[in-house]
Amino acid sequence: MTSVVPSLGDADVDVLRVSDLIHWGQPRVDLVGAPVGLDRTVRWGLPTDLLDPSPYLRGGELVLTSGISMRDAPSQRAFVASVLRTRPAAIGYALGVVDSAVPRPLIAAANAAGIAVLSVPPDVPFLEITRRIAHEQQRHDAEELARESVGAILDMVRRGLASPVVLREQLDAALGAVPGVWVLAARGRVLRPGGRSLVGTTGGHSIAIVPATRPGPPPDDLLGADVGWSGPADPGALAGALREAVAAASLASRHGASRGPRDLATWDGLIERLTPEQLAPFRDRLLAPVADYDARHRTALVETLEHLCRLDGSVQAAAEELFVHVNTVRKRVGRIEALTGLSPLETRGRAAFLVALAAAG
């Protein structure tokens, strides 16, 4: 059992966490003390009876101890302090070797630092726990490799570098014969739609292809606040659907609600689909000269520009909001036009400035 915890900076955060260990059943471990640090990643388990095992820790370990080296409260706190230097996942304490219960000073010191403490029953060898952790990591690594392999192909299809035909065998195996599919995408976590699906990870996105059972959007149980989706697509024509879903996912992550094809035909959808390279000239050639002039002369051209763009170029409305005379706004507009060659009072010029402001924001 693994947990999925979103994190926008990492495309694959489907990893083993402390909270998973206490739901294993076998081998059994129990949470004692406060439920803190349960979202910490468990990378491996390390049994030790050293009072200071820190030289042998690399971070992310479930540190397992029988307590032999710590017979009093000061030594128990010293053990926790040494372990904390390496950013552990949690501490596991074997019952029945020294104590029938986990010492309270150890629990208090660990919990105060945000580290969970687990008790290990007398009939559970540390070896069973370390083997289970290793097995989970191996399974995770295999799943991650498979998702990345699929994701690489999906990305090539999305970019037009490969035909959807290259996915036919995998789609047939995962979905069977279906007349249409939805493409789902999310940033920063692994999608697990359940049922028949083909999932890949690429470029910071998780992409899932699922059977389309009806026209229109996917059902709510397939959508989360961060999910972008495509309209139903022919399995043999996936490139457009992949582009739709990935663009919609970027939009969804910004707005905290699922987004689909119609949302891409909006101002926000347009800006989201512009690459940094496409946005850069608007920011550097239009907004930067205006901002530089403001910095040198202590003027308010950028602020005036923002108001005019929001107010559809109304000089009167901008003057009222800025608490200045309309002639002041007109003079500022003249200066902006002299610096950039475009006027925010004209529709096309205002559109360009809106892109520039979006690129800077």
ZIDAUR-V112979 format. One record per backbone hydrogen bond with DSSP energy under -0.5 kcal/mol. CO is the residue of the C=O (numbers start at 0). NH is the residue of the N-H. E is the energy in kcal/mol with one decimal. If there is no record, write none. Layout:
# ZIDAUR-V112979
{{CO NH E} {CO NH E}}
This chain:
# ZIDAUR-V112979
{{2 4 -0.6} {2 14 -0.8} {3 5 -0.5} {6 9 -2.4} {10 12 -0.6} {12 4 -0.7} {12 14 -1.5} {14 2 -1.4} {15 41 -2.7} {16 19 -1.2} {16 20 -1.1} {17 20 -0.6} {17 21 -1.1} {19 22 -1.4} {20 23 -1.3} {23 25 -1.3} {27 120 -0.6} {29 118 -3.2} {31 116 -0.7} {33 35 -2.1} {36 39 -1.4} {37 18 -2.4} {39 17 -1.8} {40 42 -0.7} {43 61 -2.2} {45 63 -2.4} {52 55 -2.3} {53 56 -1.5} {59 42 -3.1} {59 43 -1.0} {60 62 -0.9} {60 88 -2.7} {60 89 -1.4} {61 45 -2.4} {61 63 -0.7} {62 91 -3.3} {63 47 -3.0} {64 93 -2.6} {65 97 -0.5} {66 69 -1.4} {71 75 -2.1} {72 76 -2.6} {73 77 -2.1} {74 78 -2.3} {75 79 -2.0} {76 80 -2.4} {77 81 -2.1} {78 82 -2.2} {79 83 -2.5} {80 84 -0.8} {82 85 -1.9} {83 86 -1.6} {86 59 -2.1} {88 115 -0.5} {89 62 -2.5} {90 117 -3.2} {91 64 -2.5} {92 119 -2.9} {93 96 -0.6} {98 95 -3.1} {102 106 -1.9} {103 107 -3.0} {104 108 -2.3} {105 109 -2.3} {106 110 -3.0} {107 111 -2.1} {108 112 -0.9} {109 112 -0.8} {109 114 -2.7} {110 113 -1.9} {115 90 -2.2} {116 31 -2.7} {117 92 -2.9} {118 29 -2.3} {118 120 -0.5} {119 94 -2.8} {120 123 -1.9} {122 124 -0.6} {124 127 -0.9} {124 128 -1.1} {125 129 -2.5} {126 130 -2.3} {127 131 -2.0} {128 132 -2.4} {129 133 -2.3} {130 134 -2.6} {131 135 -2.5} {132 136 -2.3} {133 137 -2.4} {134 138 -2.5} {135 139 -2.6} {136 140 -2.7} {137 141 -2.2} {138 142 -2.5} {139 143 -2.9} {140 144 -2.4} {141 145 -2.1} {142 146 -2.5} {143 147 -2.4} {144 148 -2.1} {145 149 -2.3} {146 150 -2.8} {146 200 -1.6} {147 151 -2.2} {148 152 -1.3} {149 153 -2.6} {150 154 -2.5} {151 155 -1.6} {152 156 -2.4} {153 157 -2.7} {154 158 -2.0} {155 160 -2.7} {155 161 -1.0} {156 159 -1.3} {162 165 -2.0} {163 166 -1.9} {164 167 -1.7} {166 170 -3.0} {167 171 -2.7} {168 172 -2.1} {169 173 -2.2} {170 174 -3.3} {170 175 -0.9} {171 175 -1.1} {175 177 -0.8} {179 211 -2.5} {180 232 -2.4} {181 183 -0.5} {181 209 -2.4} {182 229 -1.8} {183 207 -2.6} {184 227 -3.1} {185 205 -3.0} {187 6 -1.5} {188 190 -0.6} {195 210 -0.5} {197 208 -2.6} {199 206 -3.5} {201 204 -2.4} {203 187 -1.5} {204 201 -2.8} {205 185 -2.0} {206 199 -2.8} {207 183 -3.3} {207 209 -0.5} {208 197 -1.8} {209 181 -2.7} {210 212 -0.7} {218 221 -1.9} {219 222 -1.4} {223 226 -1.7} {225 186 -0.5} {226 258 -1.6} {227 184 -2.4} {232 180 -2.4} {233 236 -2.7} {237 241 -2.8} {238 242 -2.1} {239 243 -2.4} {240 244 -2.5} {241 245 -2.3} {242 246 -2.2} {243 247 -2.6} {244 248 -2.2} {245 249 -1.8} {246 250 -1.7} {247 251 -2.7} {248 252 -2.4} {249 253 -1.0} {250 254 -1.6} {251 255 -2.1} {251 256 -0.9} {258 228 -2.0} {259 262 -0.8} {259 263 -0.8} {260 263 -1.1} {260 264 -0.7} {261 264 -0.9} {263 265 -0.6} {265 269 -2.4} {266 270 -2.5} {267 271 -2.4} {268 272 -1.3} {269 273 -0.7} {270 273 -1.0} {274 278 -2.1} {275 279 -1.9} {276 280 -0.6} {278 281 -0.6} {278 282 -1.9} {279 283 -3.3} {280 284 -2.7} {280 285 -0.5} {281 285 -1.2} {281 286 -1.5} {282 287 -2.2} {285 289 -0.8} {286 290 -2.7} {287 291 -2.7} {288 292 -1.9} {289 293 -2.2} {290 294 -2.1} {291 295 -2.1} {292 296 -2.5} {293 297 -1.8} {293 298 -0.6} {299 303 -2.1} {300 304 -2.8} {301 305 -2.5} {302 306 -2.0} {303 307 -2.6} {304 308 -2.4} {305 309 -2.0} {306 310 -2.0} {307 312 -3.5} {308 311 -1.0} {310 313 -1.4} {312 314 -0.8} {313 317 -2.1} {314 318 -2.5} {315 319 -2.1} {316 320 -2.1} {317 321 -2.3} {318 322 -1.0} {318 323 -2.1} {324 327 -0.8} {324 328 -1.5} {325 329 -2.3} {326 330 -2.3} {327 331 -2.2} {328 332 -2.4} {329 333 -2.2} {330 334 -2.1} {331 335 -2.6} {332 336 -2.6} {333 337 -2.1} {334 338 -2.0} {335 339 -2.0} {336 340 -2.8} {342 345 -1.4} {345 349 -3.0} {346 350 -2.3} {347 351 -2.0} {348 352 -2.3} {349 353 -2.3} {350 354 -1.9} {351 355 -2.2} {352 356 -2.8} {353 357 -2.2} {354 358 -2.5} {355 359 -1.7} {356 360 -1.5}}
